[in-house]
Amino acid sequence: MSKLYNYFENLEKEGLLTQAFLVGNVLFDDIKEELLEVINKFIFKSDKNIYENPDLYILTKENDNINAESIKELIKNLSTTSQFNNKKVYIIDEAEKLNEKIYNSLLKTLEEPPQGVYAILLTNNMDSVKPTIISRCQKIFISQSKEKINNDNSALADAFIELIEKEKEKAIAKGFDIYSSIKDRNKFEDILYEILFKYKEALHNIIDEKNINGIIEQNNTIEEISKKMIIIDKTIYRLGYNLNKNLAIDRFIIDMWRCDVWKI
């Protein structure tokens, strides 16, 4: 079962499904099949062919249908009666590239979504998405497929996690080898996305009460993992403001081991 599927499954169990999602670190082509499966299962609740559903709208730059006219037509369609199960879903790829006119047109549907209308925005660069869109969506980070994962980044992420979870406040003094392996802020950002995925995976393990023998699961409660995921997300965001790489790593490590007293 895919991570995206498990994520929505847990949201549904807890009654936490919202009407707007921003899926980061991904493009539509990367998760097309699993995303459509999730939409069919948890929103439309149908076994019918998702491609034949007239209440699903997919806008991608590849198909050249993310423009002012197509957005205008989309909004018009969203205001009409659903033809299936009283639900409508629209997907917009590369949300970080929306121009100002399109962005303004969409904002109202995110601020006050009509009943039964669900938005799923995809981005390969969360930091470039306008804050007003981010604040109105539930954020989901998807790790890259195994074929695309940089094994070096994954190994460094594991080393970072072990350093933070085992050494706590001593991590800065003992992390020289890791510091020297990270050449610049872009490399650190890639590693942070790997770390975020590993903490998210650990969170699901605890919730599902399985595979709880990992270092993250053994050292953290659900609340602590959630706080650390917010710290990772904030660190990724701050990297966009030319924060010195070494200072960024220092601050990240300090925030992580202090998260039990840090006020989010």
TISE-397367 format. One record per residue (C-alpha): x negated, y, z negated. Coordinates in Angstrom, 3 decimals, padded with zeros to 6 digits. Each point is the difference from the previous one (the first is absolute). Layout:
# TISE-397367
+----------+----------+----------+
:       px :       py :       pz :
+----------+----------+----------+
:        X :        Y :        Z :
...
+----------+----------+----------+
This chain:
# TISE-397367
+----------+----------+----------+
:       px :       py :       pz :
+----------+----------+----------+
:  000.000 :  000.000 :  000.000 :
: -001.377 :  003.482 :  000.880 :
: -000.969 :  002.596 : -002.596 :
:  002.577 :  002.396 :  001.452 :
:  002.721 : -002.623 : -000.315 :
: -000.969 : -000.718 : -003.622 :
: -000.013 :  003.717 : -000.776 :
:  003.550 :  000.519 :  001.263 :
:  001.142 : -003.221 : -001.634 :
: -001.178 :  001.277 : -003.389 :
:  001.600 :  003.404 :  000.577 :
:  003.327 : -001.630 :  000.796 :
: -000.165 : -002.225 : -003.096 :
: -000.610 :  003.057 : -002.169 :
:  002.639 :  002.130 :  001.744 :
: -002.631 :  002.534 :  001.089 :
:  000.523 :  000.143 :  003.771 :
:  000.078 :  003.630 :  001.114 :
:  001.001 :  001.491 :  003.356 :
: -003.388 :  001.332 :  001.099 :
: -003.347 : -001.782 :  000.183 :
: -003.433 :  001.195 :  001.082 :
: -002.228 : -002.953 :  000.908 :
: -003.684 :  000.892 :  000.006 :
: -003.188 : -001.378 :  001.514 :
:  001.859 : -001.497 :  002.956 :
:  001.416 :  000.502 :  003.484 :
:  003.253 : -001.453 :  001.347 :
: -001.753 : -002.548 :  002.210 :
: -001.910 : -001.321 : -003.033 :
:  003.116 : -001.031 : -001.943 :
:  002.758 : -000.010 :  002.602 :
:  001.308 : -003.528 : -000.516 :
: -000.184 : -000.100 : -003.798 :
:  001.492 :  003.497 : -000.285 :
:  002.974 : -000.942 :  002.165 :
:  000.428 : -003.201 : -002.019 :
:  000.085 :  002.041 : -003.213 :
:  002.546 :  002.441 :  001.450 :
:  002.244 : -002.847 :  001.132 :
: -000.226 : -001.825 : -003.330 :
:  000.202 :  002.789 : -002.562 :
:  001.839 :  002.850 :  001.743 :
:  002.242 : -001.453 :  002.706 :
:  000.232 : -003.353 : -001.859 :
:  000.481 : -001.780 :  003.301 :
: -001.240 : -003.077 :  001.825 :
:  000.805 :  001.538 :  003.375 :
: -002.689 :  001.001 :  002.467 :
: -001.425 :  003.272 : -001.320 :
: -000.809 :  001.176 :  003.542 :
:  003.693 : -000.083 :  000.893 :
:  001.050 :  002.172 : -002.927 :
:  001.300 :  003.362 :  001.315 :
: -000.515 :  001.610 : -003.421 :
: -003.791 : -000.348 :  000.078 :
: -002.010 :  002.862 :  001.509 :
: -003.739 : -000.327 :  000.620 :
: -001.978 :  003.082 :  001.019 :
: -003.648 : -000.384 :  000.965 :
: -002.486 :  002.201 :  001.787 :
: -000.968 : -002.914 :  002.199 :
:  003.499 :  000.027 :  001.467 :
: -000.151 :  003.793 :  000.176 :
:  003.258 :  000.367 : -001.922 :
: -001.146 :  002.118 : -002.932 :
:  000.913 :  003.429 :  001.282 :
:  002.513 :  002.698 : -000.863 :
:  002.702 : -001.393 :  002.275 :
: -000.307 : -003.567 : -001.270 :
:  000.093 :  001.179 : -003.619 :
:  003.070 :  002.114 :  000.770 :
:  001.662 : -003.050 :  001.561 :
: -001.020 : -002.132 : -002.985 :
:  001.555 :  002.388 : -002.509 :
:  003.181 :  000.111 :  002.077 :
:  000.160 : -003.809 :  000.030 :
: -000.577 : -000.206 : -003.746 :
:  003.107 :  002.081 : -000.576 :
:  002.228 : -002.419 :  001.910 :
:  001.716 : -003.098 : -001.355 :
: -002.188 : -003.055 : -000.377 :
:  000.828 : -002.827 :  002.382 :
: -001.323 : -002.661 : -002.335 :
:  000.255 : -000.481 : -003.779 :
:  000.291 :  003.754 : -000.758 :
: -003.787 :  000.398 :  000.199 :
: -002.325 :  001.925 :  002.304 :
: -003.796 : -000.153 : -000.024 :
: -002.532 :  002.142 :  001.818 :
: -003.735 : -000.626 :  000.258 :
: -002.463 :  002.724 :  000.940 :
: -003.593 : -000.945 :  000.776 :
: -003.013 :  002.272 : -000.657 :
:  001.936 :  002.303 : -002.316 :
: -003.142 :  002.035 : -000.643 :
:  000.136 :  001.283 :  003.599 :
:  003.497 :  001.500 : -000.094 :
:  000.012 :  003.595 :  001.167 :
:  001.615 :  002.774 : -002.019 :
:  003.260 :  000.047 :  001.952 :
:  000.531 : -003.755 : -000.276 :
: -001.042 :  000.055 : -003.649 :
:  002.557 :  002.696 : -000.839 :
:  002.737 : -001.896 :  001.823 :
: -000.687 : -003.178 : -001.944 :
: -000.421 :  001.558 : -003.411 :
:  003.710 :  000.398 : -000.697 :
:  000.680 : -003.687 :  000.715 :
: -002.692 : -000.840 : -002.566 :
:  001.192 :  002.533 : -002.579 :
:  003.665 : -000.973 :  000.267 :
:  000.191 : -003.345 :  001.826 :
:  003.501 : -000.937 :  001.152 :
:  001.429 : -003.036 : -001.719 :
: -001.303 : -003.198 :  001.561 :
: -002.810 :  001.695 :  001.939 :
: -003.544 : -001.240 : -000.651 :
: -003.237 :  001.620 :  001.174 :
: -003.273 : -001.877 :  000.401 :
: -002.936 :  002.213 :  000.931 :
: -003.357 : -001.531 :  000.879 :
: -003.392 :  001.667 : -000.191 :
: -003.612 : -000.930 :  000.434 :
: -001.094 :  003.063 : -001.974 :
:  002.050 :  000.659 : -003.123 :
: -001.979 :  003.137 : -000.872 :
:  001.081 :  001.683 :  003.250 :
:  003.718 : -000.475 : -000.627 :
:  001.701 :  003.145 : -001.243 :
:  000.433 :  000.002 : -003.801 :
:  003.706 :  000.746 :  000.293 :
:  000.464 : -003.246 :  001.936 :
: -002.159 : -001.991 : -002.420 :
:  001.974 :  001.281 : -002.987 :
:  003.299 : -001.155 :  001.525 :
: -001.121 : -003.526 :  000.841 :
: -000.925 : -003.095 : -001.909 :
: -003.634 : -000.669 :  000.908 :
: -001.249 : -003.444 :  001.002 :
: -003.595 : -000.797 :  000.912 :
: -000.598 : -002.957 :  002.289 :
: -003.420 : -001.614 :  000.105 :
: -001.438 : -000.721 :  003.415 :
:  000.343 : -003.477 :  001.470 :
: -002.821 : -002.439 : -000.777 :
: -001.310 :  000.420 :  003.527 :
: -000.467 :  003.718 : -000.610 :
: -001.304 : -000.032 : -003.577 :
: -003.605 :  001.095 : -000.365 :
: -001.496 : -002.719 : -002.190 :
: -002.592 :  002.422 : -001.327 :
:  002.745 :  002.361 : -001.190 :
:  001.885 : -002.868 : -001.599 :
: -003.125 : -001.196 : -001.823 :
: -000.766 :  003.520 : -001.217 :
:  003.602 :  000.366 : -001.172 :
: -000.349 : -003.218 : -002.017 :
: -003.279 :  001.269 : -001.499 :
:  001.642 :  003.316 : -000.911 :
:  002.916 : -001.746 : -001.687 :
: -002.268 : -002.313 : -001.988 :
: -002.140 :  002.952 : -001.085 :
:  003.013 :  002.043 : -001.145 :
:  001.878 : -002.829 : -001.682 :
: -003.007 : -001.500 : -001.816 :
: -002.181 :  002.982 : -000.822 :
:  002.663 :  002.645 : -000.724 :
: -001.750 :  003.204 : -001.179 :
: -003.432 : -001.463 :  000.849 :
:  000.927 : -000.421 :  003.679 :
: -001.603 :  003.242 :  001.202 :
: -003.366 : -000.922 : -001.519 :
:  000.068 : -003.516 :  001.459 :
:  001.304 :  000.727 :  003.488 :
: -003.168 :  001.156 :  001.769 :
: -000.009 : -002.815 :  002.578 :
:  003.596 :  000.773 :  000.949 :
: -000.680 :  003.743 :  000.235 :
: -002.928 : -000.562 :  002.329 :
:  002.073 : -002.292 :  002.243 :
:  002.585 :  002.728 :  000.712 :
: -001.467 :  002.349 :  002.571 :
:  002.707 :  002.658 :  000.229 :
:  003.563 :  000.998 : -000.924 :
:  001.508 : -001.893 :  002.949 :
: -001.598 : -003.219 : -001.198 :
:  001.256 :  000.645 : -003.530 :
:  003.504 :  000.622 :  001.342 :
: -000.018 : -003.339 :  001.848 :
: -001.053 : -001.764 : -003.190 :
:  002.713 :  001.767 : -002.004 :
:  002.668 : -001.332 :  002.353 :
: -001.390 : -003.500 : -000.580 :
:  000.049 :  000.563 : -003.774 :
:  003.564 :  001.321 :  000.167 :
:  001.127 : -003.118 :  001.845 :
: -001.667 : -002.284 : -002.564 :
:  001.696 :  001.772 : -002.930 :
:  003.333 : -000.126 :  001.816 :
: -000.463 : -003.716 :  000.614 :
: -000.798 : -000.501 : -003.704 :
:  003.141 :  001.932 : -000.943 :
:  002.133 : -002.322 :  002.115 :
: -001.737 : -003.007 : -001.548 :
:  000.945 :  001.127 : -003.498 :
:  003.564 :  000.855 :  001.002 :
:  000.386 : -003.377 :  001.721 :
: -001.793 : -001.762 : -002.895 :
: -002.472 : -001.762 :  002.269 :
: -003.732 :  000.137 :  000.713 :
: -000.612 :  002.014 : -003.169 :
: -003.536 : -001.218 : -000.595 :
: -001.703 :  002.839 :  001.911 :
: -002.067 :  002.645 : -001.748 :
:  002.615 :  002.717 :  000.619 :
:  002.909 : -002.107 : -001.230 :
: -001.891 : -001.113 : -003.119 :
: -001.031 :  003.528 : -000.983 :
:  003.135 :  002.029 :  000.719 :
:  003.699 :  000.264 : -000.677 :
:  002.486 :  000.932 :  002.723 :
: -000.031 :  003.581 : -001.297 :
: -003.807 :  000.198 :  000.054 :
: -000.234 : -001.358 :  003.544 :
:  002.642 :  002.506 :  001.115 :
: -001.977 :  002.864 : -001.544 :
: -003.198 : -001.169 :  001.681 :
:  001.752 : -000.185 :  003.363 :
:  001.042 :  003.628 : -000.442 :
: -003.608 :  000.920 : -000.847 :
: -001.243 : -001.755 :  003.158 :
:  002.630 :  001.804 :  002.080 :
: -000.959 :  003.367 : -001.513 :
: -003.692 : -000.660 :  000.658 :
:  000.714 : -000.746 :  003.669 :
:  001.968 :  003.243 :  000.209 :
: -002.787 :  002.046 : -001.639 :
: -002.600 : -001.340 :  002.438 :
:  001.696 :  002.078 :  002.677 :
: -001.207 :  003.159 : -001.726 :
: -003.736 : -000.468 :  000.556 :
: -000.678 : -001.386 : -003.461 :
: -003.633 : -001.101 : -000.318 :
: -000.236 : -003.774 :  000.389 :
: -001.917 : -000.658 : -003.223 :
:  002.215 :  002.356 : -002.008 :
:  003.065 : -001.702 :  001.457 :
: -001.280 : -003.422 : -001.080 :
: -000.839 :  001.295 : -003.500 :
:  003.441 :  001.508 : -000.438 :
:  001.683 : -003.119 :  001.354 :
: -001.806 : -002.307 : -002.436 :
:  000.701 :  002.293 : -002.968 :
:  003.692 :  000.293 :  000.868 :
:  000.305 : -003.762 :  000.407 :
: -001.441 : -000.958 : -003.376 :
:  001.858 :  002.803 : -001.761 :
:  003.362 : -000.785 :  001.611 :
:  001.442 : -001.362 : -003.251 :
: -000.118 :  003.524 : -001.449 :
:  000.047 :  002.043 :  003.210 :
:  003.287 :  001.844 :  000.507 :
:  001.329 : -000.578 :  003.527 :
+----------+----------+----------+
